[in-house]
Amino acid sequence: LGHVEKFHLARNEFQGSDGIEFAHEIIQTNKKLTEICFERNPVDRGQDCQRLIDAIQRHPNISTCYLEGFCRGDRNGHDYLLNLLCKEGMRNVDFANCGVNTNGQSALFDII
């Protein structure tokens, strides 16, 4: 491990926290990683969502992430998206179908 620059985990139908565990390990062990895709792998637990977002945010080189359909159910993806957009060097974010609701806040608009 450690030589991957782009890693795509789209549509894997992970069970429980398995997908988050796997993605987290890939992110931690590949310092050259610039792009991560976890699209259409809905995450049920808020702690798992935050764990993946934190790993992406802490990684020194990730500048592109695809997380379409990441948030499941009635979870508001607003804060997760805000964290990604505040990451130094983040250039591309796909956060479609993640239930982002600003609830009248303008933070997203201010960052964009």
CORCOR-V143495 format. One record per backbone hydrogen bond with DSSP energy under -1.0 kcal/mol. NH is the residue of the N-H (numbers start at 1). CO is the residue of the C=O. E is the energy in kcal/mol with one decimal. If there is no record, write none. Layout:
NH_CO_E + NH_CO_E
This chain:
7_35_-2.1 + 9_37_-2.7 + 11_39_-2.1 + 18_15_-2.1 + 21_17_-2.6 + 22_18_-2.4 + 23_19_-2.8 + 24_20_-2.8 + 25_21_-2.1 + 26_22_-2.2 + 27_23_-2.6 + 28_24_-2.4 + 29_25_-2.0 + 33_30_-1.5 + 34_5_-3.5 + 35_5_-1.8 + 36_64_-1.9 + 37_7_-2.4 + 38_66_-3.2 + 40_68_-4.0 + 43_70_-2.5 + 49_45_-1.9 + 50_46_-2.5 + 51_47_-2.0 + 52_48_-2.1 + 53_49_-2.3 + 54_50_-2.8 + 55_51_-1.9 + 56_52_-2.3 + 57_53_-2.6 + 58_54_-2.3 + 59_55_-1.3 + 63_34_-2.5 + 64_34_-1.6 + 65_92_-2.2 + 66_36_-2.3 + 67_94_-3.4 + 69_96_-2.7 + 70_67_-1.9 + 72_43_-1.2 + 75_72_-1.2 + 81_77_-2.6 + 82_78_-2.5 + 83_79_-2.3 + 84_80_-2.0 + 85_81_-2.6 + 86_82_-1.4 + 87_84_-1.2 + 90_87_-1.9 + 91_63_-2.8 + 92_63_-2.3 + 94_65_-2.4 + 105_102_-2.6 + 110_106_-2.4 + 111_107_-1.9 + 112_108_-2.4
